[in-house]
């Protein structure tokens, strides 16, 4: 289900996808890798173009990865990537992180990379992720904190871009500083 109150600010332009396809489990989910072992079941929420998903599928074999995205169009990108890598232990579903179509305690690990900044209620999203995670399992999230972005030398154009991006992301229903709230 797609939430009408949230717009994906980054969009799916090829320049955005190129950046997202660069992501791997090693360079974007290294914090999670020590907890991944063969045979576990993972839910990858907001799987994007599927590069992290495909890596996780290798690591959990003979376990399983379920990958979800908020739209069929976005999910199609992940399906293509996983098929290109020949991974047979991944299934896909269109789903909203606030209302996941899985039973309580269905997964050993529930993972989200750069998702919470795009949802209006990150706490509700994390609660739903916890609901589908087994007792003793792991809910893992990595996200941005645009408010902490900085550069040197100072650049007024970049300062203006950042202020505009944060404002637009919030208008679109997201929270661009979700990363700073993860521990709370």
N, C-alpha and C positions, 0 to 999 in steps of 0.2 A: 504494500500500500504506500502510495506517495503522499506526503503531507503537503496540502496546498499552501500552508502558511510558511514554508521554508523554500528558498531558492538556492540552488548550488551556485555560490558566487563565482567560483573559479571557472565554471563551465567546462566544456569538453573540447576546446580548441586543440589543435595538434601540438601547439607549444606547451600547453598544460599537460597533455598526455605524455609528451616526450619526457617531461620532468618526472611524472609519476611512474613511468615505465622504468626509470633508472633505479627505483626502489627495489631492494631485495630484503630478505629476512635478515641477512647479515648486516647490511648498512642501515636498516630502518627498524629492526626489531631485535637487535642484539641482546637487549635486556631480557627478552623472553626466551632466548635459545637455550639457556641452561635448564629450563624447566620442560623442554620439549623432548619427548622420547618416542620411540616406535610404539605404535599401538594406541596412542591417545586420539581422542576425537576433539577437533578444534572447530569453533565457529569464528569465521573472519568477517566481521561486520564492517560494511563500507569498503569492500575489497578493491574498489577502484579497478585498474586495468589487470589485476590478477598476478602481478609479478611476485609479491610477497606470498600470496595464496599458493602459487605453484611451488615456491621454495618450502613452505610449511608442509605441503603434501609429500614432498620427498622425505622430510625429516620424520614424519609420523607413520610412514608405511610400516605395517599394514593397517594403520589407523586411517581415519577419514577426516576430511576438511569440508565443512559446509561454508559456502561463500554467499553473502547477501549484499545487495545494493538496493537503493531506493527506486530505481527505474530499470525497465527491461533494456533500454538503450545503454545505460552504464554497465549493466551486467553482461551484455553481449561482448564488451571489450575483455572482460575477465575470462569468459568462455573461450574466446579465441586464443588468448595467451596460454591458458591451461591445456587446451587441445594441442597447440603448437609444441608444448613441452611434453606431450604424451602422458599426462597425469590422468590416471583412471580413478583415483580415490578422492575426487572432488565432485560435489553436487552444488547446484546453484538455486537460489530463490530470490525473487523480488520481495523485499521486506523493509519495513520501517523499524528502526532500532527501538522505538518506543512501544512497539507491539510485535515482537518477534513470534513467528509461527512455529515455535518449538515447545516441547514439554519442559516443565520444571526439571532442572538438573540434567539436561540432555548432553552437556559437553564437559570435558575435562578442562578445556581452556577456551575462554572467550576473548577475542582479540579485536582491537580497533586501532587503526593507525590514521591519525589526522582526520578523524570523524567528528569528534565532539565539538570542534569549532564551527561546524556547519549545522548544528541542531539548536533549536531554541531552548531546550531544557536538558542540558548535559547530565544533570543529576538523575532525572527520570530515565534517561538512556542508560546510565550506569546501573540503575536499579534493575532495569529490564535485562541487561547483560548478566547481572548477578543471578537473576531468577533462573536463567537457562543454564547456569554453571552448576556443576555438581558440588556438593558439600566437600570442602577441602580442595576444590579446583582453583583455577587462577583466572581472574578477570584482569586483563592487561590493556592499558591504553597509553598511547603516546600522542601528544598533541602540541600545537603551536601556542605561543604567547606573543601575539603581534605587538602588544604593549611593551615588550622587552626588546624588540628589534632595535638595533642601533648600528651606526656606521661612522667611519672616520675616513676622510675628513667630513665634517658636517655638510649636508646637502639639502637646501631648502626644498628642492623638487621632490626628493625622497621623503622628507618630512611631510610634505603636502600629500604625496601618494599614500603614505601610511595612515594619516588622519582620514583621508577619503575612503580607503579600503576598510578601515575599522567601522566607519559610519555605514557604508553600504552593506557590509557583512551583517551588521545588526538590523538594518532595514530589511534585509533578506531573511531574517529569523535566526541567524547564527550568533555565536559568541566567539569572536576572534581571539580572545584571551583565555580560552578554555584551559589551556595548558597550565596556567598558574593556579588553577583551582583543583587540579587533580588530587592533590594530597588531602584536601578538605572534603 
